[in-house]
Amino acid sequence: MKSLKPLTINSAPDAARKALKAAEKKYGFIPNMMATFAHAPALLNGYLALGAAWEEASLTAKERQLVLLAASVENMCSYGIATHATVLKSLRVDGEMIKAVRAKLPLRDEKQNALVAVTRELVSERGFVTESIKERFLSSGYDEVSLMEVLVGIALMTMTNYWDHLNPVSIDPAFQAEA
């Protein structure tokens, strides 16, 4: 398979240019994953629309990033791990917590641990979770709506993680420290 490289705003198809401009405005640069998604505007635009919906979830920014990191770890995606570990650090999350998620170890905070555990199991078991994991998630303070929202984060990571497996994407300089 031919390896697709990141596109620029000028080299991207017309249907992807608006999205790339918005990404550049939001992040200050165009992440390589999005610049590569630009080859398929449907993927780029769908990813960004789902990402915008994800940001409106009831989960906090920290919780959303824990879901994204845990899913990337389960999917063994270096790009996703580096990206979401970096974002968690920018949210002032304890480095030990990030290390624990990366190493698939339990977290000290039971609610966060339940969130990460349900994410891991949903990814590794392709949507199935044991009753004990689900009950731990629900008894830690989350509800069924939160569980539905976790699926949105997993869907986002499925797009990026699987694409990175099919077509490895260079980790952006902004995320290199966590590579």
Secondary structure as the mmCIF struct_conf table of DSSP 4:
data_model
#
loop_
_struct_conf.conf_type_id
_struct_conf.id
_struct_conf.beg_label_comp_id
_struct_conf.beg_label_asym_id
_struct_conf.beg_label_seq_id
_struct_conf.end_label_comp_id
_struct_conf.end_label_asym_id
_struct_conf.end_label_seq_id
HELX_LH_PP_P HELX_LH_PP_P1 LYS A 2 THR A 8
TURN_TY1_P TURN_TY1_P1 ILE A 9 SER A 11
BEND BEND1 ALA A 12 ALA A 12
HELX_RH_AL_P HELX_RH_AL_P1 ASP A 14 TYR A 27
BEND BEND2 GLY A 28 PHE A 29
HELX_RH_AL_P HELX_RH_AL_P2 ASN A 32 PHE A 37
TURN_TY1_P TURN_TY1_P2 ALA A 38 HIS A 39
BEND BEND3 ALA A 40 ALA A 40
HELX_RH_AL_P HELX_RH_AL_P3 PRO A 41 GLU A 55
TURN_TY1_P TURN_TY1_P3 GLU A 56 GLU A 56
BEND BEND4 ALA A 57 LEU A 59
HELX_RH_AL_P HELX_RH_AL_P4 ALA A 61 GLU A 74
TURN_TY1_P TURN_TY1_P4 ASN A 75 MET A 76
HELX_RH_AL_P HELX_RH_AL_P5 SER A 78 SER A 90
TURN_TY1_P TURN_TY1_P5 LEU A 91 ARG A 92
HELX_RH_AL_P HELX_RH_AL_P6 GLY A 95 ARG A 102
TURN_TY1_P TURN_TY1_P6 ALA A 103 LYS A 104
HELX_LH_PP_P HELX_LH_PP_P2 LEU A 105 LEU A 107
BEND BEND5 ARG A 108 ASP A 109
HELX_RH_AL_P HELX_RH_AL_P7 GLU A 110 SER A 124
TURN_TY1_P TURN_TY1_P7 GLU A 125 GLY A 127
HELX_RH_AL_P HELX_RH_AL_P8 GLU A 131 SER A 139
TURN_TY1_P TURN_TY1_P8 SER A 140 GLY A 141
HELX_RH_AL_P HELX_RH_AL_P9 GLU A 144 LEU A 166
BEND BEND6 ASN A 167 ASN A 167
HELX_LH_PP_P HELX_LH_PP_P3 SER A 170 ASP A 172
HELX_RH_3T_P HELX_RH_3T_P1 PRO A 173 GLU A 178
#
